[in-house]
Amino acid sequence: MPLIKQIYEAVEAGHLIQPFTTQDLKDWMKKMNIVKDEGCEYAPSSIDAILSNSNKKNAPTSNLNIKILQSRRNEGGKNEYWF
């Protein structure tokens, strides 16, 4: 299952609270043992990329990711994301 779909389902189930930061997402992935289909961990850069590539602020782009995330910078200077 694509990572963005897993993130969406985690939000819908209440396992990941919106808005979430990249660190919140990485912590959730570690806690829930979210790995690629072949069983290896996601590289930190690929987690950052899926958030960026799915962000509505980054449209249009040449990648095929669906733009479904909203984002803003919080008071701490970190990006927060939500559906």
VOGU-3710 file (C-alpha; in Angstrom, 3 decimals, decimal comma):
1> mplikqiyea> 0,000/0,000/0,000  1,402/3,441/-0,845  2,754/5,372/2,131  0,442/8,350/1,585  -2,560/6,013/1,773  -1,229/4,487/5,007  -0,825/7,994/6,439  -4,376/8,895/5,416  -5,782/5,738/7,005  -3,811/6,380/10,207
11> veaghliqpf> -5,283/9,885/10,411  -8,808/8,570/9,757  -8,369/5,935/12,482  -7,025/8,520/14,955  -3,557/6,965/15,173  -1,902/10,080/13,736  -3,249/13,429/14,877  -3,593/16,350/12,468  -1,793/18,556/11,878  1,315/16,385/12,034
21> ttqdlkdwmk> 4,949/17,273/11,495  7,512/15,208/9,650  8,879/14,097/13,021  5,392/13,073/14,211  5,072/10,981/11,071  8,490/9,381/11,483  7,728/8,575/15,138  4,399/6,990/14,155  6,083/4,967/11,404  8,673/3,639/13,852
31> kmnivkdegc> 6,059/2,844/16,516  3,781/1,059/14,034  6,660/-0,587/12,119  5,607/0,950/8,796  7,947/-0,368/6,116  8,033/-0,666/2,338  6,236/-3,577/0,694  9,533/-5,450/0,397  10,089/-5,100/4,161  12,821/-2,458/4,383
41> eyapssidai> 12,497/0,887/6,147  11,752/4,114/4,314  14,743/6,425/3,994  14,221/9,741/5,814  14,590/11,559/2,502  11,820/9,483/0,927  9,469/10,369/3,796  10,238/14,054/3,252  9,720/13,589/-0,484  6,293/11,949/-0,177
51> lsnsnkknap> 5,087/14,823/1,998  6,457/17,401/-0,407  5,224/15,604/-3,511  1,720/15,205/-2,043  1,471/18,839/-0,936  -1,073/21,007/-2,749  1,376/23,924/-2,508  3,714/22,078/-4,884  1,328/21,836/-7,820  1,778/21,510/-10,700
61> tsnlnikilq> 4,779/19,207/-10,780  5,919/16,433/-13,053  5,595/13,736/-10,373  2,502/11,550/-10,369  1,625/11,938/-6,681  -1,903/13,095/-5,927  -1,826/16,504/-4,248  -3,917/15,860/-1,132  -1,993/17,457/1,742  -2,285/20,989/3,058
71> srrneggkne> 0,636/22,509/4,934  1,794/25,493/6,929  4,787/26,438/9,031  4,115/26,315/12,781  5,456/28,716/15,393  8,500/26,493/15,870  9,355/26,814/12,183  8,428/23,225/11,317  6,038/22,239/8,532  2,711/20,813/9,648
81> ywf> 0,546/18,721/7,330  -3,110/17,709/7,214  -5,635/16,261/4,790
//
